[in-house]
Amino acid sequence: MAETFNRASQAVTSSETLIYTAPNSSGDIAIVLSLRITNIDGSASDKITANIYESDGTTKRAAIASTLAVAAETSVELAGASKIVLGQGEQIKLQGVAASGDLEAYLSALEITA
């Protein structure tokens, strides 16, 4: 088994967007070590929704956060204290409320491939 650290980042807007897909071979998994959401707006709060989807990208498996408030100029950690284990090909998608991209996301994961 090979172990690789991987990372992803993106601006979060009002459209649900894929940030990460776990490796997609039989027996592969990913452990999400950190999923940090930062509100870079100086005055307006926003809300984050984060979901896990099956490898088909449309079947929702679980919610990580549902319209969780992120105050202006603050960050929230969605995975740090309790890691998130993704199975083969599972995906994490993010969506904010503001269309302007006031939220930024940064994800780090340990991928374990067969």
C-alpha positions as CSV (number, residue, x, y, z in Angstrom):
1,M,0.0,0.0,0.0
2,A,1.2,3.4,-0.9
3,E,0.5,6.5,1.2
4,T,0.4,10.0,-0.4
5,F,-0.5,13.4,1.1
6,N,-2.7,15.5,-1.2
7,R,-4.3,18.9,-0.9
8,A,-7.0,21.0,-2.6
9,S,-8.2,24.6,-2.4
10,Q,-11.0,26.6,-3.9
11,A,-13.2,29.7,-3.6
12,V,-16.7,28.7,-2.3
13,T,-19.7,30.3,-4.1
14,S,-23.4,29.7,-4.1
15,S,-23.0,26.9,-6.6
16,E,-22.2,23.4,-5.2
17,T,-18.6,22.6,-6.4
18,L,-16.4,19.5,-6.1
19,I,-13.3,20.1,-4.0
20,Y,-11.9,16.6,-3.6
21,T,-12.3,13.0,-4.9
22,A,-10.8,10.1,-3.1
23,P,-8.6,7.7,-5.1
24,N,-10.8,5.4,-7.3
25,S,-9.2,2.0,-7.4
26,S,-10.5,-1.1,-5.5
27,G,-9.4,-0.9,-1.9
28,D,-8.4,2.8,-2.0
29,I,-9.3,5.2,0.8
30,A,-8.6,8.8,1.9
31,I,-8.4,10.3,5.3
32,V,-9.3,14.0,5.3
33,L,-7.0,15.5,7.9
34,S,-8.3,19.1,7.6
35,L,-11.1,20.9,5.8
36,R,-10.8,24.6,6.8
37,I,-13.3,27.1,5.6
38,T,-12.2,30.8,5.9
39,N,-14.4,33.8,5.4
40,I,-12.2,36.5,3.7
41,D,-15.0,39.2,3.7
42,G,-14.2,42.0,6.1
43,S,-17.8,42.5,7.2
44,A,-20.3,40.0,6.0
45,S,-20.9,36.5,7.4
46,D,-21.7,33.5,5.1
47,K,-22.7,29.9,5.5
48,I,-21.1,26.7,4.4
49,T,-22.7,23.4,3.4
50,A,-20.4,20.4,2.9
51,N,-21.5,17.0,1.7
52,I,-20.0,13.6,1.0
53,Y,-21.2,11.9,-2.2
54,E,-20.8,8.4,-3.5
55,S,-18.4,7.9,-6.4
56,D,-21.2,8.6,-8.9
57,G,-21.1,12.2,-7.7
58,T,-24.9,12.5,-7.3
59,T,-25.9,10.1,-4.5
60,K,-25.4,11.9,-1.2
61,R,-23.8,9.8,1.5
62,A,-23.6,12.2,4.4
63,A,-23.5,15.9,5.5
64,I,-20.4,17.3,7.0
65,A,-21.9,20.7,7.6
66,S,-25.3,22.2,6.7
67,T,-25.6,26.0,6.4
68,L,-23.0,26.4,9.2
69,A,-22.4,30.1,9.8
70,V,-18.9,31.5,9.2
71,A,-18.5,35.0,10.6
72,A,-16.5,37.6,8.7
73,E,-12.7,37.2,9.0
74,T,-12.9,33.9,10.8
75,S,-12.3,30.2,10.0
76,V,-14.0,27.0,10.9
77,E,-12.5,23.5,10.8
78,L,-14.8,20.8,9.6
79,A,-12.5,17.8,9.9
80,G,-9.5,18.6,12.2
81,A,-10.6,17.1,15.5
82,S,-12.5,14.1,14.0
83,K,-11.0,12.9,10.7
84,I,-13.2,12.0,7.7
85,V,-12.6,8.7,6.0
86,L,-13.6,8.5,2.4
87,G,-14.0,5.2,0.5
88,Q,-13.1,4.5,-3.1
89,G,-14.0,7.4,-5.3
90,E,-16.1,9.3,-2.8
91,Q,-16.4,13.0,-3.2
92,I,-16.7,16.2,-1.1
93,K,-18.6,19.1,-2.5
94,L,-19.0,22.6,-1.0
95,Q,-21.5,25.4,-1.3
96,G,-21.8,28.8,0.3
97,V,-24.6,31.3,0.3
98,A,-22.8,34.3,-1.2
99,A,-22.2,34.1,-4.9
100,S,-19.1,36.3,-4.6
101,G,-16.8,33.7,-3.1
102,D,-16.4,35.2,0.3
103,L,-15.5,31.7,1.6
104,E,-12.2,29.9,0.8
105,A,-11.7,26.2,1.4
106,Y,-8.5,24.3,2.0
107,L,-8.5,20.5,2.3
108,S,-5.6,18.2,3.1
109,A,-5.9,14.4,2.9
110,L,-3.8,11.2,3.3
111,E,-4.5,8.9,0.4
112,I,-3.9,5.2,0.9
113,T,-3.9,3.2,-2.3
114,A,-3.8,-0.5,-2.8
